[in-house]
Amino acid sequence: MKRGDWKVTHQGIAIDTNGVLVDGQHRLAAVVEADTPVEMTVFTEVPADTFDVLDTGKKRNAADVLAVEGERSTLQLASMIRTVWLYDNRPDMSWSGGNASVTNHQILETLEANPKIREFVPVGEQLAHEVGMIKSAAGAASFLVSRVNSQRKLEPWFEGVIDGAGLRRSDARLKFRNLMLNMARRQAGEVRRRRDTREHVGLYLTAFNAWAGGETVSRLRYATRDPMPKIAKL
């Protein structure tokens, strides 16, 4: 722009039907930095729901899209929504590599269909602090069980997992709590090992189903190759 080398192309700026700039932020920032007027293509009346599929030269991640939508704690919320989408759509598949791909549009659709997931961001943070779970896995798994069961019936589950006081050794809540704490301690020194969201969610739901069914648990197991457990209704 400063050298006069700027050319008008099909890549310009776009303004949606609400008057919001949805594409061209970096180009306009460059105009300001260069302090030089330039000509560019301007598109108006763009549908307001196209932001998450526009290409701006720098790929927007799901957290970026959620931030533009006015959401908070967008990194964790995006990870939680992604986990819920994978649970709903790929329960029997690996959640790594190509199988883990979730588009920004799917993230927004999932949030729209599951608005209460926002309420479980602090739940995930609390469980991560108390038992060493991955925050997003803890928040997503807690939302998933609440989607099937009422909050009132779930209170003993959360209280038992978070506190663990007075529980029998065979109680699924205590088994889960101790297992996650032990895993967190072991993995703390293993720099190369990436913590597995699918494993954490699978263990959470396996423990929840055992507790919901009144089962005594001698050992809690879930292999990442196993299908995701269907959630018990209390």
Backbone hydrogen bonds in HBPLUS format (Angstrom, degrees):
<---DONOR---> <-ACCEPTOR-->    atom                        ^
c    i                          cat <-CA-CA->   ^        H-A-AA   ^      H-
h    n   atom  resd res      DA  || num        DHA   H-A  angle D-A-AA Bond
n    s   type  num  typ     dist DA aas  dist angle  dist       angle   num
A0004-GLY N   A0001-MET O   3.19 MM   3  5.06 147.7  2.30  95.0 104.7     1
A0013-ILE N   A0041-THR O   2.93 MM  28  6.45 155.4  2.00 159.0 165.6     2
A0043-PHE N   A0013-ILE O   2.86 MM  30  6.23 164.4  1.89 156.2 161.5     3
A0014-ALA N   A0023-ASP O   2.94 MM   9  4.94 156.9  2.00 132.1 132.7     4
A0022-VAL N   A0014-ALA O   2.90 MM   8  5.66 157.2  1.95 145.8 153.2     5
A0015-ILE N   A0043-PHE O   2.83 MM  28  6.21 153.4  1.90 153.1 161.6     6
A0046-VAL N   A0015-ILE O   3.14 MM  31  5.99 174.4  2.15 139.8 138.2     7
A0016-ASP N   A0020-VAL O   2.85 MM   4  5.37 164.4  1.88 151.6 150.8     8
A0019-GLY N   A0016-ASP O   2.94 MM   3  5.35 163.9  1.96 118.0 121.0     9
A0017-THR N   A0046-VAL O   3.03 MM  29  5.75 128.4  2.31 152.7 147.2    10
A0028-LEU N   A0024-GLY O   2.98 MM   4  6.22 163.6  2.00 158.5 162.1    11
A0029-ALA N   A0025-GLN O   2.95 MM   4  6.15 151.0  2.04 143.4 152.2    12
A0030-ALA N   A0026-HIS O   2.95 MM   4  6.14 145.9  2.07 139.8 148.7    13
A0031-VAL N   A0027-ARG O   3.06 MM   4  6.43 144.5  2.19 141.7 151.0    14
A0032-VAL N   A0028-LEU O   3.10 MM   4  6.46 155.7  2.17 146.7 152.1    15
A0033-GLU N   A0029-ALA O   2.94 MM   4  6.23 161.2  1.97 147.7 153.1    16
A0034-ALA N   A0030-ALA O   2.78 MM   4  5.90 159.1  1.82 149.5 155.5    17
A0035-ASP N   A0031-VAL O   2.83 MM   4  5.77 127.8  2.10 135.1 149.1    18
A0050-THR N   A0047-PRO O   3.33 MM   3  5.98 152.4  2.41 125.8 124.5    19
A0053-VAL N   A0050-THR O   3.07 MM   3  5.62 161.8  2.10 119.1 124.9    20
A0054-LEU N   A0051-PHE O   3.30 MM   3  5.46 167.4  2.31 109.6 113.4    21
A0064-ASP N   A0061-ASN O   3.08 MM   3  5.33 121.8  2.43 102.6 116.5    22
A0065-VAL N   A0061-ASN O   3.18 MM   4  6.58 159.9  2.22 154.1 159.2    23
A0066-LEU N   A0062-ALA O   2.94 MM   4  6.19 160.7  1.98 151.9 157.1    24
A0067-ALA N   A0063-ALA O   2.92 MM   4  6.07 150.0  2.01 143.4 151.7    25
A0068-VAL N   A0064-ASP O   3.06 MM   4  6.39 155.4  2.13 150.1 155.7    26
A0069-GLU N   A0065-VAL O   3.12 MM   4  6.40 140.7  2.28 138.5 149.5    27
A0071-GLU N   A0066-LEU O   2.98 MM   5  5.42 163.7  2.01 154.4 149.1    28
A0070-GLY N   A0067-ALA O   2.95 MM   3  5.08 156.8  2.00 104.5 111.2    29
A0077-LEU N   A0073-SER O   2.90 MM   4  6.01 168.7  1.91 161.1 164.3    30
A0078-ALA N   A0074-THR O   2.85 MM   4  5.72 160.5  1.89 140.4 146.0    31
A0079-SER N   A0075-LEU O   3.17 MM   4  6.35 157.0  2.22 140.5 146.5    32
A0080-MET N   A0076-GLN O   2.89 MM   4  6.14 155.3  1.95 152.3 159.5    33
A0081-ILE N   A0077-LEU O   2.89 MM   4  6.12 163.4  1.92 154.7 158.8    34
A0082-ARG N   A0078-ALA O   2.93 MM   4  6.08 159.5  1.97 146.6 152.8    35
A0083-THR N   A0079-SER O   3.01 MM   4  6.21 153.5  2.08 142.0 148.7    36
A0084-VAL N   A0080-MET O   2.97 MM   4  6.29 156.2  2.03 150.0 156.3    37
A0085-TRP N   A0081-ILE O   2.88 MM   4  6.16 161.4  1.91 154.2 159.2    38
A0086-LEU N   A0082-ARG O   2.96 MM   4  6.22 160.2  2.00 149.3 154.5    39
A0087-TYR N   A0083-THR O   2.89 MM   4  6.11 155.2  1.95 147.5 154.7    40
A0088-ASP N   A0084-VAL O   2.93 MM   4  6.16 160.5  1.97 151.9 156.7    41
A0089-ASN N   A0085-TRP O   2.86 MM   4  5.93 149.2  1.95 149.7 158.6    42
A0090-ARG N   A0086-LEU O   2.68 MM   4  4.95 152.6  1.76 134.9 142.0    43
A0093-MET N   A0090-ARG O   3.37 MM   3  5.37 169.6  2.38 106.8 109.3    44
A0228-MET N   A0091-PRO O   2.87 MM 137  5.00 152.4  1.94 132.5 141.7    45
A0100-ALA N   A0097-GLY O   3.05 MM   3  5.64 157.0  2.10 115.1 122.1    46
A0101-SER N   A0098-GLY O   3.24 MM   3  5.51 168.8  2.25 112.4 114.8    47
A0107-ILE N   A0103-THR O   2.97 MM   4  6.34 147.3  2.08 145.9 155.7    48
A0108-LEU N   A0104-ASN O   3.03 MM   4  6.37 161.2  2.07 152.2 155.1    49
A0109-GLU N   A0105-HIS O   2.97 MM   4  6.19 159.1  2.01 147.8 154.1    50
A0110-THR N   A0106-GLN O   2.89 MM   4  5.98 156.1  1.95 144.1 150.5    51
A0111-LEU N   A0107-ILE O   2.99 MM   4  6.25 156.2  2.05 149.2 155.6    52
A0112-GLU N   A0108-LEU O   2.96 MM   4  6.15 159.1  2.01 147.7 153.4    53
A0113-ALA N   A0109-GLU O   3.00 MM   4  6.24 147.6  2.11 143.2 151.7    54
A0114-ASN N   A0110-THR O   2.90 MM   4  5.98 128.5  2.17 139.2 153.2    55
A0114-ASN N   A0111-LEU O   3.16 MM   3  4.97 132.6  2.40  92.1 105.1    56
A0117-ILE N   A0114-ASN O   3.10 MM   3  5.91 168.6  2.11 126.2 129.4    57
A0118-ARG N   A0115-PRO O   3.40 MM   3  6.35 165.6  2.42 122.4 123.7    58
A0119-GLU N   A0116-LYS O   3.02 MM   3  5.57 141.1  2.17 113.3 122.2    59
A0120-PHE N   A0117-ILE O   3.00 MM   3  5.46 160.3  2.04 114.7 121.1    60
A0121-VAL N   A0118-ARG O   3.32 MM   3  5.82 170.1  2.33 117.3 117.7    61
A0124-GLY N   A0120-PHE O   2.98 MM   4  6.12 156.9  2.03 142.8 147.7    62
A0125-GLU N   A0121-VAL O   3.12 MM   4  6.45 153.7  2.19 146.7 154.2    63
A0126-GLN N   A0122-PRO O   2.92 MM   4  6.12 155.0  1.99 144.7 150.9    64
A0127-LEU N   A0123-VAL O   2.96 MM   4  6.20 167.6  1.97 155.4 158.2    65
A0128-ALA N   A0124-GLY O   2.93 MM   4  6.03 153.8  2.00 143.9 151.8    66
A0129-HIS N   A0125-GLU O   3.06 MM   4  6.24 151.7  2.14 141.5 148.6    67
A0130-GLU N   A0126-GLN O   2.87 MM   4  6.09 157.4  1.93 152.1 158.7    68
A0131-VAL N   A0127-LEU O   2.83 MM   4  5.61 166.3  1.85 147.7 151.9    69
A0132-GLY N   A0128-ALA O   3.03 MM   4  4.57 134.1  2.25 114.2 121.7    70
A0138-ALA N   A0134-ILE O   2.88 MM   4  6.07 161.7  1.91 161.5 166.9    71
A0139-GLY N   A0135-LYS O   2.93 MM   4  6.14 164.5  1.96 153.9 158.0    72
A0140-ALA N   A0136-SER O   2.91 MM   4  5.95 163.7  1.94 145.3 150.3    73
A0141-ALA N   A0137-ALA O   2.91 MM   4  5.92 166.6  1.93 147.3 151.8    74
A0142-SER N   A0138-ALA O   3.03 MM   4  6.04 155.9  2.09 141.3 148.3    75
A0143-PHE N   A0139-GLY O   3.00 MM   4  6.18 152.1  2.08 142.2 149.9    76
A0144-LEU N   A0140-ALA O   2.89 MM   4  6.15 157.0  1.94 150.0 156.7    77
A0145-VAL N   A0141-ALA O   3.11 MM   4  6.42 158.0  2.16 150.3 154.0    78
A0146-SER N   A0142-SER O   3.13 MM   4  6.28 147.4  2.24 139.0 148.3    79
A0146-SER N   A0143-PHE O   3.06 MM   3  5.00 117.0  2.47  93.6 109.9    80
A0147-ARG N   A0143-PHE O   2.88 MM   4  6.10 130.3  2.13 147.3 161.2    81
A0148-VAL N   A0145-VAL O   3.30 MM   3  5.46 147.9  2.41  98.5 107.2    82
A0149-ASN N   A0145-VAL O   3.02 MM   4  6.14 141.4  2.17 140.7 152.2    83
A0154-LEU N   A0150-SER O   3.24 MM   4  6.49 133.7  2.47 141.2 154.0    84
A0154-LEU N   A0151-GLN O   3.08 MM   3  5.04 132.1  2.32  95.0 108.7    85
A0155-GLU N   A0152-ARG O   3.39 MM   3  5.55 156.5  2.45 102.1 108.5    86
A0157-TRP N   A0154-LEU O   2.98 MM   3  5.25 121.9  2.33 106.0 121.3    87
A0158-PHE N   A0154-LEU O   3.13 MM   4  6.49 163.6  2.15 165.3 168.2    88
A0159-GLU N   A0155-GLU O   2.94 MM   4  6.05 169.2  1.95 158.6 162.2    89
A0160-GLY N   A0156-PRO O   2.98 MM   4  5.90 159.4  2.02 139.6 145.3    90
A0161-VAL N   A0157-TRP O   3.04 MM   4  6.25 166.0  2.06 155.8 159.2    91
A0162-ILE N   A0158-PHE O   2.94 MM   4  5.98 166.5  1.96 153.4 157.5    92
A0163-ASP N   A0159-GLU O   2.94 MM   4  5.86 160.2  1.98 145.6 151.6    93
A0164-GLY N   A0160-GLY O   2.78 MM   4  4.81 121.5  2.12 118.5 136.1    94
A0171-ASP N   A0168-ARG O   3.00 MM   3  5.26 164.3  2.03 112.7 117.3    95
A0217-VAL N   A0170-SER O   2.83 MM  47  4.85 168.6  1.85 135.8 139.8    96
A0174-LEU N   A0171-ASP O   3.09 MM   3  5.45 118.3  2.49 105.7 119.3    97
A0175-LYS N   A0171-ASP O   2.98 MM   4  6.29 162.8  2.01 156.8 162.4    98
A0176-PHE N   A0172-ALA O   2.92 MM   4  5.99 159.7  1.96 142.9 148.3    99
A0177-ARG N   A0173-ARG O   2.93 MM   4  6.08 164.3  1.96 145.1 150.2   100
A0178-ASN N   A0174-LEU O   2.90 MM   4  6.02 173.2  1.91 154.0 155.9   101
A0179-LEU N   A0175-LYS O   2.93 MM   4  5.99 156.0  1.99 143.6 151.1   102
A0180-MET N   A0176-PHE O   2.96 MM   4  6.14 166.8  1.98 157.6 159.9   103
A0181-LEU N   A0177-ARG O   3.06 MM   4  6.27 160.9  2.10 150.0 155.6   104
A0182-ASN N   A0178-ASN O   2.92 MM   4  6.07 159.8  1.96 148.4 154.0   105
A0183-MET N   A0179-LEU O   2.89 MM   4  6.10 155.8  1.95 148.8 155.8   106
A0184-ALA N   A0180-MET O   2.92 MM   4  6.09 158.1  1.97 147.6 153.4   107
A0185-ARG N   A0181-LEU O   3.02 MM   4  6.27 154.3  2.09 145.7 152.4   108
A0186-ARG N   A0182-ASN O   2.98 MM   4  6.21 161.5  2.02 149.1 153.9   109
A0187-GLN N   A0183-MET O   2.90 MM   4  6.00 163.7  1.92 151.9 156.6   110
A0188-ALA N   A0184-ALA O   3.03 MM   4  5.95 126.7  2.32 135.9 147.8   111
A0190-GLU N   A0187-GLN O   3.04 MM   3  4.92 156.4  2.10 101.8 109.4   112
A0193-ARG N   A0190-GLU O   3.26 MM   3  5.63 143.0  2.41 106.2 115.8   113
A0200-HIS N   A0196-ASP O   3.10 MM   4  6.43 160.7  2.14 152.7 157.6   114
A0201-VAL N   A0197-THR O   2.93 MM   4  6.17 166.0  1.95 159.0 162.5   115
A0202-GLY N   A0198-ARG O   2.87 MM   4  5.93 160.8  1.90 145.6 151.9   116
A0203-LEU N   A0199-GLU O   2.93 MM   4  6.10 160.0  1.97 150.9 155.5   117
A0204-TYR N   A0200-HIS O   2.98 MM   4  6.10 159.3  2.02 145.2 151.4   118
A0205-LEU N   A0201-VAL O   2.93 MM   4  6.16 169.8  1.94 157.6 159.2   119
A0206-THR N   A0202-GLY O   2.93 MM   4  5.99 153.4  2.00 143.6 151.7   120
A0207-ALA N   A0203-LEU O   2.92 MM   4  6.06 162.5  1.96 149.1 153.5   121
A0208-PHE N   A0204-TYR O   2.88 MM   4  6.12 158.3  1.93 148.4 155.3   122
A0209-ASN N   A0205-LEU O   2.91 MM   4  6.04 164.7  1.94 147.6 151.2   123
A0210-ALA N   A0206-THR O   3.11 MM   4  6.32 155.2  2.18 143.4 150.1   124
A0211-TRP N   A0207-ALA O   2.94 MM   4  6.20 162.1  1.97 153.2 158.0   125
A0212-ALA N   A0208-PHE O   2.76 MM   4  5.96 165.1  1.78 157.0 161.7   126
A0213-GLY N   A0209-ASN O   2.95 MM   4  6.04 142.6  2.10 139.3 148.6   127
A0215-GLU N   A0210-ALA O   2.89 MM   5  5.12 157.8  1.94 161.6 157.3   128
A0214-GLY N   A0211-TRP O   3.03 MM   3  5.08 161.2  2.07 105.9 111.4   129
A0226-ASP N   A0223-ALA O   2.87 MM   3  5.43 160.7  1.90 119.9 126.5   130
